[in-house]
Structure formats: C-alpha cells, structure tokens
Amino acid sequence: MNSENTLKLTNEFAPGYDNYIADRNWKGPEIIFNLMKPFVRKGDSLLDIGMGTGAASIPFKNAGLKIYGVDGSAEMIRLCSQKKIAEEVVFSDLASHDLHFPDIEFDHIISNAVFHLVGDFEHIVRKVSKQLKTQGYFCFTTFPMESKYLGNFSETEITGIYSKINNDQGLLVYRHTNDHVKNMLHSNGFELLESYVFIGMDDHIENQKVYFEVYLSRKVN
Ligand SMILES: C[S@@+](CC[C@H](N)C(=O)[O-])C[C@H]1O[C@@H](n2cnc3c(N)ncnc32)[C@H](O)[C@@H]1O
C-alpha cells in the first residue's frame, strides 16, 4: 500500500499539526494513557509508532518512562525532537516491509492515529511482536469499520480492510474491521484485553466527529 503521497502530505501538514489537534479535542493520547496506566512503571521503555510531534508520548514521558519513536516524516521528527520527549526517533516508512525500529526490546509499544493511514499493518504487528517483551503491552488505534461507511469505502484485496481517497489531495485512508484486527493480534501472539470505539477528534470547525477504535493487547507468546 503506497505511502509516498501520505508522507508528502504529512510533511506539509507538520508545522500546523499541534495547533490543529489543540483546537479539536484530540482524545487518543489520553485514552491510550488511561488504558496503559495500571501497567507502566517509571523507567520502563516505550516505543511510539508514528510518533508525529509526540502528543501520545507526553503523558508517558511525564510518568517517567523512556520514550523512543519511529516516523516517516522528517518534518514531524524535526518538530518532535525540539521538544526533547524521546531518547531517539528513527526515520522509517511503516508501510514498507523493511521498516525499522530503534534496536531495543521494549516494555510497551503504542500507536495513536497511524494505522488508518497505513492500511495493511500486519508486518508492523509482527515487528512489534519481535521487539516487545513477553507480557508487554501494545495499545493502538484504527478507524473502525461499520455498515454506515460501506457506501464510501471499498474493500481492498485484504479481507477486513477498506479504503477510500479522503480529500482533494488524494490522501488514502483505511478502515479495519474488529474481526480483522482481532485475528491479526491473535495470530501474532497477542491477547486482546479491551477494545472500544471513541470520539478521537471533535472537529467543531468542520462540524464533524471523527471516531477511532482503541485496542489494548498483551504479548503472551
Ligand atoms: C495523525 S498523525 C499522529 C501523530 C501522533 N501519533 C499523535 O498522536 O498525534 C500520523 C503520523 O503517522 C505518520 N505516518 C503515516 N504514515 C506513515 C508511514 N507510512 N510511515 C511512517 N510514518 C507514517 C505521520 O508522519 C504522522 O506523524
């Protein structure tokens, strides 16, 4: 699934990103932190996949964790580095099967608002499974697939993943069925602990609520 245009658009969007989310009640970081809070300890390592400007890592940094990141936008990485949230952020295209993470075994891995831009993310789940400690937590979001979206989205060649071109600039976005994500977690050694749909962004400017689905899982083997 081609990421070139997505990363070009993300680079262009990066300078305005923090203001954009500040104006729209960006909920994912708080939802992920609240789900993970009982399981994290000061000094634990955490990888943030698609770290952007670091919004989802800030509560973990404040709780004393060591943060690492990966992103495919040089501009996002530059802005994030200025905030000194992470020990290291590596540049890598997550859509590529050659993606790389910092070379560490992590206590926890998170990803907020990224997989709806990547599409097929099973290779990422496999990589997470390799670099996450057994009993480590993996918490992430997707765009949920519900019948009301069926008209606008077409099923891709992969069962359970639907796509659509989102705007004039040709941004491709994906929805994932709950069954698709559950099966993928299960077949890569994860136990699903919780998943639910939430309003991830309340865009009062465009009068639109954007729904995400959060998954909390644990690596069991
Ligand atoms: C909506 S932002 C989310 C940023 C951050 N996680 C947050 O909670 O604010 C999506 C991020 O995913 C990154 N991203 C999207 N597609 C990617 C890809 N194929 N490879 C690497 N990063 C990608 C973008 O560069 C951007 O930083």
Ligand as a Chemical Component Dictionary entry (heavy atoms), coordinates in Angstrom:
data_LIG
# 
_chem_comp.id                   LIG 
_chem_comp.type                 NON-POLYMER 
_chem_comp.pdbx_formal_charge   0 
_chem_comp.three_letter_code    LIG 
# 
loop_
_chem_comp_atom.comp_id 
_chem_comp_atom.atom_id 
_chem_comp_atom.alt_atom_id 
_chem_comp_atom.type_symbol 
_chem_comp_atom.charge 
_chem_comp_atom.model_Cartn_x 
_chem_comp_atom.model_Cartn_y 
_chem_comp_atom.model_Cartn_z 
_chem_comp_atom.pdbx_ordinal 
LIG C1  C1  C 0  -2.246 11.716 12.585 1  
LIG S1  S1  S 1  -0.517 11.706 12.902 2  
LIG C2  C2  C 0  -0.464 11.025 14.556 3  
LIG C3  C3  C 0  0.743  11.517 15.304 4  
LIG C4  C4  C 0  0.793  11.128 16.776 5  
LIG N1  N1  N 0  0.811  9.696  16.946 6  
LIG C5  C5  C 0  -0.329 11.745 17.563 7  
LIG O1  O1  O 0  -0.965 11.050 18.366 8  
LIG O2  O2  O -1 -0.559 12.960 17.423 9  
LIG C6  C6  C 0  0.051  10.347 11.912 10 
LIG C7  C7  C 0  1.553  10.150 11.972 11 
LIG O3  O3  O 0  1.859  8.920  11.312 12 
LIG C8  C8  C 0  2.966  9.119  10.454 13 
LIG N2  N2  N 0  2.847  8.183  9.315  14 
LIG C9  C9  C 0  1.777  8.000  8.498  15 
LIG N3  N3  N 0  2.064  7.080  7.560  16 
LIG C10 C10 C 0  3.335  6.684  7.792  17 
LIG C11 C11 C 0  4.209  5.770  7.168  18 
LIG N4  N4  N 0  3.855  5.068  6.098  19 
LIG N5  N5  N 0  5.447  5.608  7.684  20 
LIG C12 C12 C 0  5.851  6.307  8.768  21 
LIG N6  N6  N 0  5.075  7.198  9.414  22 
LIG C13 C13 C 0  3.831  7.391  8.926  23 
LIG C14 C14 C 0  2.870  10.553 10.007 24 
LIG O4  O4  O 0  4.127  11.050 9.564  25 
LIG C15 C15 C 0  2.361  11.238 11.283 26 
LIG O5  O5  O 0  3.409  11.672 12.092 27 
# 
loop_
_chem_comp_bond.comp_id 
_chem_comp_bond.atom_id_1 
_chem_comp_bond.atom_id_2 
_chem_comp_bond.value_order 
_chem_comp_bond.pdbx_ordinal 
LIG C1  S1  SING 1  
LIG S1  C2  SING 2  
LIG S1  C6  SING 3  
LIG C2  C3  SING 4  
LIG C3  C4  SING 5  
LIG C4  N1  SING 6  
LIG C4  C5  SING 7  
LIG C5  O1  DOUB 8  
LIG C5  O2  SING 9  
LIG C6  C7  SING 10 
LIG C7  O3  SING 11 
LIG C7  C15 SING 12 
LIG O3  C8  SING 13 
LIG C8  N2  SING 14 
LIG C8  C14 SING 15 
LIG N2  C9  SING 16 
LIG N2  C13 SING 17 
LIG C9  N3  DOUB 18 
LIG N3  C10 SING 19 
LIG C10 C11 SING 20 
LIG C10 C13 DOUB 21 
LIG C11 N4  SING 22 
LIG C11 N5  DOUB 23 
LIG N5  C12 SING 24 
LIG C12 N6  DOUB 25 
LIG N6  C13 SING 26 
LIG C14 O4  SING 27 
LIG C14 C15 SING 28 
LIG C15 O5  SING 29 
# 
